[in-house]
Amino acid sequence: MNQKTKYIFVTGGVLSSLGKGITSSSIATLLKHSNFEVSILKIDPYINLDPGTMSPLEHGEVFVTQDGAETDLDIGHYERFLDKNLSRENNFTTGQVYLSVIEKERRGEYLGKTIQIVPHIVDEIKQRIRSVGQQSDFLVVEIGGTVGDMESMPYLEAIRQMKQDLGDQRVLNIHVTLVPYIKTAEELKTKPTQHSVQELRRIGINPQIIVARSEKPLTQELKQKIALSCGIANDSVIVAEDAKSIYQVPLNFLQEDILTPIARNFAMPPFSPNMQEWGALVQKIIAPKQSVKIGFVGKYLTLKESYKSLTEALIHAGANLDTKIEIQWIDSQDLEKGSLDTLHQVDGILIPGGFGERGIEGKIKAIEFARVHQIPFLGICLGMQLSLIEFARNVLGIKDATSSEFDPQTPSPIIYMIEDFIDQEGCQQIRTHTSPLGGTMRLGEYECHLKENSKLKSAYHQAPTAKERHRHRYEANPKYRQMLENAGMIISGESDGLIEAVELQDHPWFVAVQFHPEFTSRLQSPNPIILEFVKQSLKQ
């Protein structure tokens, strides 16, 4: 264990959704670019074990790590900012903490003691935090929820104790609050921040830095007022004004000089991050030289957070191509009603992943449109499965072709349950995860073998293999493979006998993949297949 790991705890006050995840990611990014080894942790106060079984309407996107953990979407932000693979250890929930303590109690590890929040639950939290920080110079820890929430109390007690255990020069508390603008009075109000900090101090935590979220810039007078009322230095009030891009936030923090109070609190020399490359990419996001319109055909459009990693991956590709990505959001259910006008207005068509039957026929119409009109197309996960179904119906003439997800009794299962594949002789080596709900899922990173002379291999710079992440229960049925290939569909990616990617022979650029390339895309290293899709759409 690194005995000198320094811990930065990020809490939130006033209300949720203030951007603690972006704040934490931005601070970690500045420290990484100052040549420190940095790790990051998200603690979620809900009692679910993980967000894997939660509705997108409840929680937004489920982000999948390299080792197959279903985690909070903030882990995606962490990976995209730090350009680093994280693991299941970088996100834990109250459910996991309580389950672990109860299992230890059942094994007799507490020697018959009465199990209590303090010390047993709090000690479990502290142990998990220290475990993640072992090999790092800095560990940034985001505490989910808002100060004052009942669910967050054990975590706040844990970080209070850690400061007592480790001392002032090992622990730093940063509090993210809201300074609302009252339009009728034309004033920014600091009282919510004062009350939020008072609540923290009541339970024994004194924040050293305040990150003030605001629609408007704060005057020096207001910053001094916050500093005085919250008992911190004047330079420790950092304004986090609304930014044009989330990737601009580290640069804004640097301009606000956030590293000076951080270094001072840890009794360290000043930090000097090299943000030149980062700044150049951000400039291309904010003021790109060209633009391209991508038709994003989905069914969770009322909650675009469900597609967070994919929309960010498009931004990464755009930044590296100096191109603005204009997303044309297209509800697949609208396409089912017959009007395809919106598809005529785009340069490329993207079908993302998803579950369930709603909106499926609209997506199939969009795929047919891309195939027939020779428009650059990228299908991801469900998007690949529907590409096979569309091709089987309209090219092979199998009119009842579908997935067993939509019709378990179908006589033409182009797509079928992964268990059906595993049950075949010789296929038991497929690595899967079994959900408590009873379903088998393919989760985490797998190696995909790329076909020679394929568009897929070209996108991956002629590499023989690519490692990408999965989250799905259904697979392409190899029974139809020969028919598909005879009719002009190329199987361009395979893994353990599974069909991982397909493309069309007589099409400028039509590629569909079973994996989720968006999970490995970062601002400074965009995913190759998404980057190539945007390039091809630019040609259009």
N, C-alpha and C positions, 0 to 999 in steps of 0.2 A: 504494500500500500504506500502511495506517495504521502508521506507525513506532512508535506507542505502544500497540498492541494488547497486552493482558495475557493470559497463558495460564495456565489452571488445569488441571493434569493430575490425573485421578482414576484411581488404580490400586486393585487388589483383592488381598487376601491371605487365607491360611488355606484358603479354599475358594470355589467359584464360587456364583453365585445369591445373593449377599449383598445385591444391590440397588444396584450401582454406577450403573445407568441411572437409577433413581429419585433417588439421591443427586445425580448430575450434573444432572438435570432440576430438582431442588429448588433447588440453588445457582444455576443459571441463572435460575430464576424470581425468586428474591429479588433478584438483580442487575438483572433487567429491570424489576421494580417499584421499583427504586431509580433509575430513569430512565437506565439505561445501555443502549447498543446491544450486544446479546448474541447470539453464535452458538454452536453446539454441534456436536461431531464425535464419531462412534463409530468406533473402529478395531477391526476383527475380525481375530484372528490366524490364522484358518483359510485354507487355500490355495484354496478355491473362489473363483471370481471374484465371486459374489454368492450369496445364499441361494435364488435363483429356482428352482434345480433340486433343492434339498434337501427331504427328506421333512419334513412337519410333526412327525413323531415325533423327528426329529433337531434341529429348529431352532425349532419353534413357528411362529407366523405370519410370513408374508412381508409387510412393509409396503411399499406403493407410494407413491412421492413424486409430486408434481405433474408433474415432467418424465419420469415413466415408469421410474424406477429401482426395481428390486426390492431392498429393503434389510432390515437387521436390525430386529426389532420394537422395539428401543429408540428408533429414529427416530420411531416412533409416539408413544412417551412424550414425546419432546422436543417434537414438534409440539403435543401435547395440553396440555403444561404451558406452553409459551411462546406458544401461540396464533399460530403462525408457520409458513408454508410453507418447508420445507427442500428440498434437491435432492440429486442423486446425489453431489455433492461432500461432503455431510455424513456419508458412510459409505464407508470403503474397507477393503479386505481385503489380506491378504498376497498373495493371488493376483493382485490388481490391481497391487500394487507390483512384484512380480517380473516380471509380464508387461510392464509399462512399461519396466523397466530392460533386459530382454532385447531389446525392440523397439528401444530407443535404441542398444544395442550392435550390433544387426544393421545399423542405419543408419550406423554408424561415428561416433556422437556422442562416444564415449569415446576416440577417437583411438588405438585399438589397445591400450588399457590392459587389464590383468587385472581382471575385474569381481569385486568382493569385497563382503561384508556391510558392512564399513567401508572406504572411505567411501560406496560407490555406493548400496547399499540404504538405508542410514541417511540419506544426503542426499536420496534420493527421498521418504522419509517426512517429513523436515523440510520439504521444499518443499511437499508436499501440505498439511501442517498450516498453514503460513504462508499458503498460498493461500486456505484457508477463512477465516482470521482477518482478511483484508485490511481489510474495512469495519467491523470491530467494535471496541468498547471492550474487550470480554472475549470470549475463546474458551474454552469449557469442553471438554476433550478426555477422553473415556472410553477407557481402554485395556482391551480385552476380555481375558478369561482371568485367570489368577492369577499373582502374582509367583512365580518359580521355574519356570514353564512354559518349555520350550525355545522354543515358538513366539513368546513375547512378548519375547524378549531383544532383537531389533533395535529394537523400539519403546521399550524402557526405555533403551537406549543413545541413541536419538534425543532423548528428553526430557532425559536427562542432559546431552547436548551443547547443547540449546537453552538450558538454564539458564546454561551456560558462555558461550554466544554472546550472550545478551540481558541477563544480570545478574539479581541477586536480586529487583529491584523489577519485573521483567517476567514472572517465572515463579513459580508456586506449585504445590507437590505436595501432594495430599490422598490419604491412604491409607485405604481402607475395609477393616476387619478384623472378625473375629468374636470376641466375648467369650462363650464358651459357659457355660451354666449346667449344672453337674453335679448332677443331682437327688439322687443317693445321698449326696453330701457337702454338699448344700445350699449350694454355693459357686459364684461366678462366677470363671472362671480367665482370667488375663491372659497366661499364658505363650505361647499361640499368636500373640497380637498382637506380643509382644516378638520372637519368632523371625521373624515375617513382616517386621517393620521391619528386623531385623538383615540379612535377605536383601537388602532394598532398599539398605541402607547399604553392603553388601559390593560392590554394583555402582556405587556412587557417587551414590546418590540419597538425600537426607535429607528425609523428609516434614515439612512444617511443621504439618499438621493431621491428626489421627487421627479418623476417624468409626468409632465402636465400635458394631457391630450386636449387639443383645442382646435376649433375651426379658424381662429384668428391668432395672430402673433401676440404674445404677452409683452406689455411694457416692462421696462426695468423696475418701475415702481411696484407693479403687481408681483414680479418675481421676488423682490425684496420682502413684500408683504407675506408671501407664502413661506419664504425662508425663515422669517422672524417668527411666524405663528407656529411653524412646524419644527423649530429648533435645529435648523441645518444651515450650512454655509450658503452665501448668496450664489456662488457658482455651482451649487448642487441642485438648483432648480432647472431642469432641462425641458425645454418646450418641444413637444412633439406635435407640430402642426400637421394638418392633413396634407399628405404628399401625393404627387401625380402618379407615383409608382411605389410599391412597398420596398423595392430595391434601392430607392432613394433615401430610405430612413437611416441606414448606417452613415451615409454621407451627411445627412442633416444633424445626426447626433455628433459627428465629428466637428461640424461647424459650431454646434452648441458647446463643444469642448467637454463632452461627458467623460473622456478618459482622464482628465486632470483630477477630478474628485475621486474617481475609482483608484487611480495610482496612489493618491494621497492617503486614502483610507486603508490601503494595504501596505503603506510605508514603502512604496516601490518607486524607482526612478520613472520619469515620464515615458509614456508609450509613444511609439512612432509607427503607426500602421501605413503600409503601402497600399493605397486604394486606387492607384492610377488605372489599372485594367478594369476594375469594378466601375469606376466613374465613367470610363469610356463606353461601357456597355449600357449603363443607365442613361447616358446621353442619347444613345441610339433608341432606347425605349421612349424617351420623352420627345425627341425631335428626329424621327426617322426620315430617311430620304425617299422612301417609296412605301406603298401599301399593297396589301393583298386581302381579299375577302374570302373567308372560310365559312362554308355552310356547316354549322354544328347541329346535327339532327339528334335531339335527345328527348327525354320524357320527364326529366326532373327540372324543367326550366324555371319553375317558380322558386326553386332553391338551387341556385347555381353553385353554391358551396359543395354540392354533391360531385361536381366535376373539377374541383379546385386544382388538383395536380395537373390535369390535362390542359386547362386554360393557362396555367403558369408555364407548362412545357411549350405551349405555342408562343408565349411571350419570350421565353429563352431563345427559341429558334429565330423569332423576329429580331431580337437584339443582336444576335450574331450575324444576321443578314442585313442589318440596318433597315428593317422593314416593319411597318406598323401592321399588326394583325387585327383586321376588323372582323370580329366574330358575328356572323349572321345567325342568331339563335332561331332555330326552326323546330317547332313542336311537331313531333312525328304523328301525333293524333290529327293535326291539321292536314297533313299530307294524305291521311286516310280518307278525308272528305273529298279528295279529287283534285284540288288545285296544286300544281307544281310550279307556280310562277316564281316563288322565291328561289328555287333551284337554278333557274335561268340567270340569276343575278350574282352567282358566286364563282370563284376561281378554283375552288377545291371543295370536296365534300368529305366530312368526317363523321363516322358513326362510332360513338363511344361504347363503353361497357354498360352493363345493367342487368337487372333481374326481372323476371315476370313477363306476362304476355301483353300487357297494355302498350299500345303504340307500335307493336311489332310490324304490322302490315305497312304502316307509313314509312318505317325505316327500310323495309324491303323495296318499296317504291323508289326511295332515294338511291338505293344501291343500283337498281335497274337503270335509273336515269344516268348515274355516273358511268355505268358500263356502256350503255347505248350511245351516249353523247360524248364519250371519250374524255370525260372530266377527271382530273387527278383525284384519286380516292384513297382514303385510309380507313380501314375498319379495325377496331380494337375489341378483343374479347368477344362479347356478344356481337359486335360489328363483324367479326370474321365469321362467326357461326351463321349469321343472317346472309352473308355474302355467298356461302355455300348453298344455303336454302334457295336464295334467289336464282343462282346459276342452275341448280337442279331443276327448279320449276320451269324456268324460261328458256334454258338452253338444252338440258337433257330431256325435258318434257315430262318430268315426274311431278304432275300437278299437285299431288297431295304431300309433297316433300315438306317436312317440318322438323321440329325438335321435340324430343320426348319431354322437355320441360313444359311445352305448351299443350302437347297431346300425348300422354303416357301410353296410349293404345295405338299410336300411329303405325301403319304398315310400312311407312317410308321414313325411318328415323335417320335423317342426314346427320343430326346431332343427337347424341345419347349420353346417358348418365355415365360418369367416370367409373362407377362400380362395374358397369357392364364390360368396360375395357379391362379393368384389373382382374376380373373373373376369368378372362381368357387365359389359356395355358401359356406359361412363360412370361406373363406380364406382371407378376407379383412384385417386381422390383420398383414399381412406381411409388414414389414417396408422396403421401397425402396426409391430411390432417382431418380427424373426425370431430365434427361439431357436437356440442352437447345436445343440439336439436336432432341429432341423428344423421346428418348429412356428411358426406365425404367431400372435402375441398382440396384443391391443389393450391397451396399457399407458399409464397416466398420465391426465392431465386432458383432458376433452373437453367441449364445450358441448352442452347438451341443450335443445332448443326445447320449451317447455311448452304444452300445449293449453289454449285458452280454456275457462273454466267447469269445469275438471277439479279433482279432489281434489289432484292433484300440484301444480298451479299455486297453489291455495289454500295448501298447506303452505309453499310458497316465497314467500308474501306477495305473490302476483300478479305476481311478476317474470316477464318474457317468457322468460328462459333461466336455466339453472342450470349451474354448472361442477362436475363431479364426476369421480372417478377410476375407472379400469377396470383389470381384470386377468382376461381371459378369452380363449378361443379360438373359442367358438361363438356364433352369433347366431340371433335369431328369423327364420324363413323368411318373407319378404314374400309369397310365393305364397299363404299362407293368410290374409292380412290381411283381405280382404273378407269371408270366411266368419266370421272371429272377430268383426268389427265388426257384421255382420248379426245375430249371436246375442247381442249385448249386452256385448261386451268393447270397452273404449275404449282406443285407442292414445293415451296422454296425453303421451308424450315421444318425440322423434325427434332423430337426429343423423346428418347426411350420408346420409340415406335409410335409416338403421338404426332398428329399433324399440328404443327405450331404456326405455320404461315403459308399463305397462298397468294398467287398473283395471276394476272391474265396475260396470255401470250400476245394477243392482238389488241393491245391497249397501251397508250403512252405511259401511264403509271397508275396501276390499280393493284394495291397491296393491302392485305389484311392479315393481322397477327392475333394469336390467341392470348399472348401475354399483354401486360400493361406497361408499355415503354415510358409512359409519363412518370412512373414512380422513380426512374433513375435519371430524370432530366434535371439539370442545374443551370443556373444563370451562366456560369463560366465553362460549363461543358454540357451543351444541349444534347438530348437523346438523338442518335444518328437517324433513326427512321422518321421521327417527327420533323427533324431539320430537313431531310430530303423531301418529305411531303410538302413542306412550305416552299422549298426551292421549285418543285414541279408545279405548284399552284401559281407561283410567280411567272413561270413560263406561259401559263394559260392566259 
